[in-house]
Amino acid sequence: MRVLGDMLRLNAKRFPEKKALIMDESFLTYSQLNRQANQLAHALISMDVKAGDRVAILAYNCIEYVTIYYAALKCGAVVLPLNFRYKRDELVYTVNNASPRVLFFGPEFVSLVESALPDFDFSLSLVAISNETSDADLRVESLLAQSSVSDPSVKVNPASPCTSIYTSGTTGFPKGVLMSHSAWLNTYTAIAFEGDAHHEDVAVVCMPLFHGGGMHVLLQSTFLRGGTGVLMGKGFEPDKFLSTVEKHKATLTLLVPTQLAMLVNHRGARKYDVTSLEKIWYGSAPISPQVLEASIALFDVKFYQWYGQTETGMVVVLRPEDHKERSQCTGREVFNADVRVVDDEGKTTPVGEVGEIVTDQKMGGMIGYLNMPEVDKETIREGWIYTGDMARVEEDGYLTIVDRKRDMIISGGENIYPKEIENLISGYPGVLEVAVIGIPDDVWGESVCAVIVKKEGYEFEEKGVSEFCASKLSGYKKPKHIKFVEDLPKNAAGKVTKNVLREPYWVGRQKRI
């Protein structure tokens, strides 16, 4: 197995009649999925798609999404999964930045694509995923009907780029991260091995397929072992998720902390039979101790915490046996990654100290950013990818993320890590979610601001939270400002977009937002 297309081809050979994908009442076996991917790959080749060309997908989760993904991979193209939350200007920016040759889009995005089309800097082929009316040049169904089912004869270089996944934009304009076939296969191997994936796994995919978590962490790692993926559509609803686990006797899923919080706060969570579930993988954003403890109490399964970035793949895991004694650690490096924690001069940080996480690019990291060589130089230094995540070095090779480097608050010369304060406030009665940010302070430079979402039915004031924090934290860490909101802004991965929270306070100020 050298390239990603091999994974599907070999599964079709070994497990032809096994269900590869299920969504609602539809499914494809491995042989059917491979055959359709081949047909669509031949269609792309006939449309003059060559190795290195980008093929964009704008759609909600669906079986066709995976078919298109593999079709592009089989002809050596670079898959460009587009965020389905994009507004018109965001779509125009990303398409113009990436210059795809083909754009596949779902029926829900007809008007968005049509409105953006006049501002694209180049012409491209439009392919509708469904047969609903649109101005698309072609439709997936017609392309499948007129193409060969044989494997394309294109020879794909394992070191060549196969995906360009745009970052979530929590730190500015999104950037297209180029990953190679070999890098992804390295990541899938680590996830399957460290996450105890097996051939009989039935994995519920409730994260978007345009996001690395849904497609690459869960679905592709499941495919590596010849397991079955059950796709869920747009949004996350606790009842729908739990009933899907029950219906398909799912054994595995990947959740972000926000989804776990929704499940543990859902009153009807225990009415479903989810005893088939063996493993819950979680990650993508920090989890509070309270949500983790409640999740472990709700689900009698093995928990695995993953850490990684779009730029690095998954490089750190906290396995089930670690959760008893080290539940507040992030974990330690997976068996085929090389991870260090370094100071500002690039020297290894000693145990007990905080530094920045860096990972070896050669082991499975990105090739670079698409069309952004200057940004490459900032992120990749002497073969190491600088993540911008700050972590404390623990004993025995473990590390604990304390916060994003750019989210660190400097008040009166003191470094303050918001995650510590967020973990504390999460334990205050009635707090559903909290985000801590630094806002301008004329005396101290920055002061701590806690933005809180209350649980339904709870009422409390700023004074109570402030006094609670004062009893647990040093004075300089205590929030000087406490604000209540209906919800926190998040990206598709469930991460709070703190730049959005900070922006109103820092307009015209000398700090990046």
Rosetta blueprint (number, residue, H / E / L):
1 M L
2 R L
3 V L
4 L H
5 G H
6 D H
7 M H
8 L H
9 R H
10 L H
11 N H
12 A H
13 K H
14 R H
15 F L
16 P L
17 E L
18 K L
19 K E
20 A E
21 L E
22 I E
23 M E
24 D L
25 E L
26 S E
27 F E
28 L E
29 T E
30 Y H
31 S H
32 Q H
33 L H
34 N H
35 R H
36 Q H
37 A H
38 N H
39 Q H
40 L H
41 A H
42 H H
43 A H
44 L H
45 I H
46 S H
47 M L
48 D L
49 V L
50 K L
51 A L
52 G L
53 D L
54 R E
55 V E
56 A E
57 I E
58 L E
59 A L
60 Y L
61 N L
62 C L
63 I H
64 E H
65 Y H
66 V H
67 T H
68 I H
69 Y H
70 Y H
71 A H
72 A H
73 L H
74 K H
75 C L
76 G L
77 A L
78 V E
79 V E
80 L E
81 P E
82 L L
83 N L
84 F L
85 R L
86 Y L
87 K L
88 R H
89 D H
90 E H
91 L H
92 V H
93 Y H
94 T H
95 V H
96 N H
97 N H
98 A H
99 S L
100 P L
101 R L
102 V E
103 L E
104 F E
105 F E
106 G L
107 P H
108 E H
109 F H
110 V H
111 S H
112 L H
113 V H
114 E H
115 S H
116 A H
117 L H
118 P H
119 D H
120 F L
121 D L
122 F L
123 S L
124 L L
125 S E
126 L E
127 V E
128 A E
129 I L
130 S L
131 N L
132 E L
133 T L
134 S L
135 D L
136 A L
137 D L
138 L E
139 R E
140 V H
141 E H
142 S H
143 L H
144 L H
145 A H
146 Q L
147 S L
148 S L
149 V L
150 S L
151 D L
152 P L
153 S L
154 V L
155 K L
156 V L
157 N L
158 P L
159 A L
160 S L
161 P E
162 C E
163 T E
164 S E
165 I E
166 Y E
167 T L
168 S L
169 G L
170 T L
171 T L
172 G L
173 F L
174 P L
175 K L
176 G E
177 V E
178 L E
179 M E
180 S E
181 H H
182 S H
183 A H
184 W H
185 L H
186 N H
187 T H
188 Y H
189 T H
190 A H
191 I H
192 A H
193 F H
194 E H
195 G L
196 D L
197 A L
198 H L
199 H L
200 E L
201 D L
202 V E
203 A E
204 V E
205 V E
206 C L
207 M L
208 P L
209 L L
210 F L
211 H L
212 G H
213 G H
214 G H
215 M H
216 H H
217 V H
218 L H
219 L H
220 Q H
221 S H
222 T H
223 F H
224 L H
225 R L
226 G L
227 G L
228 T E
229 G E
230 V E
231 L E
232 M L
233 G L
234 K L
235 G L
236 F L
237 E L
238 P H
239 D H
240 K H
241 F H
242 L H
243 S H
244 T H
245 V H
246 E H
247 K H
248 H H
249 K L
250 A L
251 T L
252 L E
253 T E
254 L E
255 L E
256 V L
257 P H
258 T H
259 Q H
260 L H
261 A H
262 M H
263 L H
264 V H
265 N L
266 H L
267 R L
268 G L
269 A H
270 R H
271 K H
272 Y L
273 D L
274 V L
275 T L
276 S L
277 L L
278 E L
279 K E
280 I E
281 W E
282 Y E
283 G E
284 S L
285 A L
286 P L
287 I L
288 S L
289 P H
290 Q H
291 V H
292 L H
293 E H
294 A H
295 S H
296 I H
297 A H
298 L H
299 F L
300 D L
301 V L
302 K E
303 F E
304 Y E
305 Q E
306 W E
307 Y E
308 G E
309 Q E
310 T L
311 E L
312 T L
313 G E
314 M E
315 V E
316 V E
317 V E
318 L E
319 R L
320 P H
321 E H
322 D H
323 H H
324 K H
325 E H
326 R H
327 S L
328 Q L
329 C L
330 T L
331 G E
332 R E
333 E E
334 V L
335 F L
336 N L
337 A L
338 D L
339 V E
340 R E
341 V E
342 V E
343 D L
344 D L
345 E L
346 G L
347 K L
348 T E
349 T L
350 P L
351 V L
352 G L
353 E L
354 V E
355 G E
356 E E
357 I E
358 V E
359 T E
360 D E
361 Q H
362 K H
363 M H
364 G H
365 G L
366 M L
367 I L
368 G E
369 Y E
370 L L
371 N L
372 M L
373 P H
374 E H
375 V H
376 D H
377 K H
378 E H
379 T H
380 I E
381 R E
382 E L
383 G L
384 W E
385 I E
386 Y E
387 T E
388 G E
389 D E
390 M E
391 A E
392 R E
393 V E
394 E L
395 E H
396 D H
397 G H
398 Y E
399 L E
400 T E
401 I E
402 V E
403 D E
404 R E
405 K H
406 R H
407 D H
408 M L
409 I E
410 I E
411 S E
412 G L
413 G L
414 E E
415 N E
416 I E
417 Y L
418 P H
419 K H
420 E H
421 I H
422 E H
423 N H
424 L H
425 I H
426 S H
427 G L
428 Y L
429 P L
430 G L
431 V E
432 L E
433 E E
434 V E
435 A E
436 V E
437 I E
438 G E
439 I E
440 P E
441 D E
442 D L
443 V L
444 W L
445 G E
446 E E
447 S E
448 V E
449 C E
450 A E
451 V E
452 I E
453 V E
454 K E
455 K L
456 E L
457 G L
458 Y L
459 E L
460 F L
461 E L
462 E H
463 K H
464 G H
465 V H
466 S H
467 E H
468 F H
469 C H
470 A H
471 S H
472 K H
473 L L
474 S L
475 G H
476 Y H
477 K H
478 K L
479 P L
480 K L
481 H E
482 I E
483 K E
484 F E
485 V L
486 E L
487 D L
488 L L
489 P L
490 K E
491 N L
492 A L
493 A L
494 G L
495 K L
496 V E
497 T L
498 K H
499 N H
500 V H
501 L H
502 R H
503 E H
504 P H
505 Y H
506 W H
507 V L
508 G L
509 R L
510 Q L
511 K L
512 R L
513 I L
